[in-house]
């Protein structure tokens, strides 16, 4: 439990730094706002075109009776929109970090400077670091998609399925949030997404202490504008805690 609450305090530190700096808060809120507009716009378009899409998906029901055909297509339409909403919720942060990569890199560096943490990198150029971020973000969106499909299928299990889907969805979302938020430091040091997973696996209690409240707060409309930049700062601190100080060639380590 002490490790779990250490993760919660790390997120709290992120909120403290962001709320004391309106400029960083505004800088971090802008990509989240853009991502929210894009995802909500896509979800709205899906809802608008869902009758035609569902009809195209269920041609085998054309010869059914009116009641059976309508019942099936309503069920498929609701399932389609629900799956899209679940995917949007678990991929929102990955999309936001992809859209606002340079903004959040700046926010992370400012937090490191305030706390005296080392912000050095492995010497890779801007283009290479951008490529790393894009590749990892796309991988995380793919993981979110697979997770959304699995959770959606679990939700069809009678009675227990809905409860299990909610609980597992929260745990999966919190793990995914933490993977995303520590990424800036890991990428800067030339470490892969696999390195991230292995490092966080050794600190599960801290990961869920940080990721669970961040994920749940991100489900609150508008709150994401503050939560995401705060979680970027907290994730940066968590990454330094997990990775430890940076070894230098002269044998001295930097914090």
C-alpha positions in Angstrom: 0.0 0.0 0.0 2.9 2.4 0.7 4.1 1.9 -2.9 0.5 2.5 -4.2 0.2 5.7 -2.3 3.7 6.7 -3.5 2.2 6.5 -7.0 -0.7 8.7 -6.0 1.6 11.3 -4.5 3.6 11.3 -7.7 0.5 12.3 -9.6 -0.3 14.8 -6.9 3.1 16.4 -7.4 2.3 16.7 -11.1 -0.9 18.5 -10.3 1.0 20.8 -7.9 3.6 21.8 -10.5 1.0 22.3 -13.3 -1.4 24.4 -11.2 1.4 26.7 -10.1 2.3 27.4 -13.7 -0.7 28.7 -15.7 1.5 28.9 -18.8 2.4 25.2 -18.7 -1.3 24.4 -17.9 -2.5 26.3 -21.0 0.3 24.7 -23.1 -0.7 21.2 -22.0 -4.5 21.8 -22.3 -4.4 22.8 -26.0 -3.5 19.3 -27.4 -6.0 17.6 -25.1 -8.7 20.0 -26.4 -7.7 19.3 -30.1 -7.8 15.5 -29.4 -11.2 15.7 -27.7 -12.7 17.7 -30.6 -11.3 15.1 -33.1 -12.5 12.1 -31.2 -15.9 13.5 -30.4 -16.3 14.6 -34.0 -15.5 11.1 -35.1 -17.9 9.6 -32.6 -20.6 12.0 -33.7 -20.1 11.1 -37.4 -20.3 7.4 -36.5 -23.6 8.0 -34.7 -25.0 10.0 -37.6 -24.0 7.4 -40.2 -24.6 4.3 -38.0 -28.0 3.4 -39.6 -26.5 3.1 -43.1 -23.4 1.4 -41.7 -25.4 -1.1 -39.7 -27.6 -1.9 -42.8 -24.4 -2.5 -44.8 -23.0 -4.8 -42.1 -26.2 -6.9 -41.8 -27.4 -7.7 -45.4 -28.4 -11.2 -44.2 -31.2 -9.6 -42.2 -32.9 -8.0 -45.2 -35.3 -11.0 -45.6 -36.2 -11.1 -41.9 -39.5 -9.8 -40.4 -39.6 -6.1 -39.5 -39.4 -6.6 -35.8 -36.5 -9.0 -35.9 -34.6 -7.0 -38.4 -35.0 -3.8 -36.5 -34.1 -5.4 -33.2 -30.9 -6.9 -34.6 -29.8 -3.6 -36.3 -30.5 -1.6 -33.1 -28.4 -4.0 -31.1 -25.6 -3.9 -33.6 -25.8 -0.1 -33.8 -25.6 0.2 -30.0 -22.7 -2.2 -29.8 -20.9 -0.4 -32.6 -21.2 3.0 -30.9 -20.3 1.5 -27.5 -17.2 -0.1 -28.9 -16.1 3.1 -30.6 -16.7 5.0 -27.3 -14.6 2.5 -25.4 -11.8 2.7 -27.9 -11.9 6.5 -27.8 -11.7 6.5 -24.0 -8.7 4.2 -23.8 -6.9 5.7 -26.8 -7.6 9.4 -26.0 -4.3 9.9 -24.1 -2.2 8.2 -26.8 -3.8 10.4 -29.4 -3.3 13.5 -27.3 0.4 12.7 -26.7 0.8 12.1 -30.4 -0.8 15.5 -31.3 1.0 17.4 -28.6 4.4 15.7 -28.5 6.6 18.8 -28.6 4.3 20.6 -26.1 4.5 17.8 -23.5 8.3 17.4 -24.1 8.7 21.0 -23.1 6.5 20.6 -20.1 8.4 17.5 -18.9 11.8 19.4 -19.3 10.5 22.3 -17.3 9.4 20.0 -14.5 12.8 18.3 -14.6 14.5 21.7 -14.3 12.3 22.7 -11.3 13.1 19.5 -9.5 16.8 19.3 -10.5 16.4 16.1 -12.5 18.7 15.2 -15.4 17.1 16.0 -18.8 19.9 14.6 -21.0 19.2 12.3 -23.9 21.0 9.6 -25.9 22.1 12.1 -28.6 19.4 11.1 -31.2 18.3 14.0 -33.4 14.9 15.6 -33.5 13.7 13.5 -36.5 14.7 10.2 -34.8 13.1 11.1 -31.5 9.9 12.1 -33.4 9.9 8.8 -35.2 10.3 6.9 -31.9 7.3 8.8 -30.4 5.2 8.2 -33.5 6.0 4.5 -33.6 5.3 4.0 -29.9 2.1 6.0 -30.0 0.8 3.9 -32.9 1.7 0.7 -31.0 -0.2 1.9 -27.9 -3.3 2.8 -30.0 -3.1 -0.8 -31.4 -2.9 -2.2 -27.8 -5.8 0.0 -26.8 -7.8 -1.3 -29.8 -7.2 -5.0 -28.9 -8.0 -4.3 -25.2 -11.2 -2.5 -26.2 -12.3 -5.5 -28.3 -11.5 -8.0 -25.5 -13.3 -5.9 -22.9 -16.3 -5.4 -25.2 -16.5 -9.2 -25.6 -16.3 -9.8 -21.8 -19.2 -7.4 -21.4 -21.5 -9.8 -23.2 -21.1 -12.4 -20.4 -24.4 -12.3 -18.4 -24.4 -10.5 -15.1 -20.7 -10.9 -14.1 -19.5 -9.7 -17.5 -20.5 -6.1 -17.1 -18.9 -5.9 -13.7 -15.7 -7.6 -14.9 -15.5 -5.4 -17.9 -15.7 -2.3 -15.7 -13.0 -3.5 -13.3 -10.7 -4.9 -15.9 -11.3 -1.8 -18.1 -10.1 0.5 -15.2 -7.0 -1.6 -14.5 -6.2 -1.9 -18.2 -6.7 1.9 -18.7 -4.5 2.7 -15.7 -1.7 0.5 -17.0 -2.0 2.0 -20.4 -2.0 5.6 -19.1 1.2 5.0 -17.1 2.9 3.4 -20.1 2.0 6.5 -22.1 3.0 9.0 -19.5 6.5 7.7 -18.7 7.2 7.5 -22.5 9.0 10.9 -22.9 11.9 10.0 -20.6 12.2 6.4 -21.9 12.2 7.6 -25.5 14.8 10.3 -24.7 17.1 7.6 -23.3 16.6 5.5 -26.4 14.5 2.8 -24.7 11.7 0.9 -26.5 8.1 0.3 -25.5 9.2 -3.2 -24.4 11.7 -1.7 -22.1 8.9 0.5 -20.6 6.7 -2.5 -20.0 9.5 -4.5 -18.3 10.5 -1.6 -16.1 7.0 -0.8 -15.0 6.2 -4.5 -14.4 8.7 -4.4 -11.5 6.8 -1.5 -9.8 3.1 -2.6 -10.3 1.8 -1.0 -7.0 3.3 2.4 -7.9 2.0 2.1 -11.5 -1.6 1.5 -10.4 -1.3 4.2 -7.7 -0.4 6.7 -10.3 -2.4 5.4 -13.3 -5.7 4.5 -11.7 -6.6 8.0 -10.4 -5.2 9.5 -13.6 -7.4 7.2 -15.8 -10.5 7.8 -13.7 -10.1 11.5 -13.7 -9.6 11.5 -17.5 -13.2 10.1 -17.8 -14.6 13.3 -16.4 -15.4 15.7 -19.2 -13.2 18.8 -19.4 -11.1 17.5 -16.5 -8.7 16.0 -19.1 -7.5 19.5 -19.9 -5.8 19.6 -16.5 -5.3 15.9 -15.8 -3.2 15.2 -18.9 -0.5 17.9 -18.4 -0.4 17.0 -14.7 0.0 13.3 -15.5 2.7 14.1 -18.0 4.7 15.8 -15.2 3.9 13.0 -12.8 4.8 10.4 -15.4 8.1 12.1 -16.0 8.9 11.9 -12.2 7.8 8.3 -12.2 10.0 7.4 -15.1 13.0 8.9 -13.3 12.1 6.9 -10.2 11.8 3.7 -12.1 15.0 4.2 -14.2 17.1 5.7 -11.6 20.0 8.2 -12.2 21.7 8.4 -15.5 25.3 6.9 -15.5 28.0 9.1 -17.1 31.2 8.1 -18.8 33.3 9.5 -15.9 31.6 7.1 -13.5 29.4 9.8 -11.8 25.7 9.5 -11.9 23.2 12.4 -12.6 19.9 12.6 -10.9 
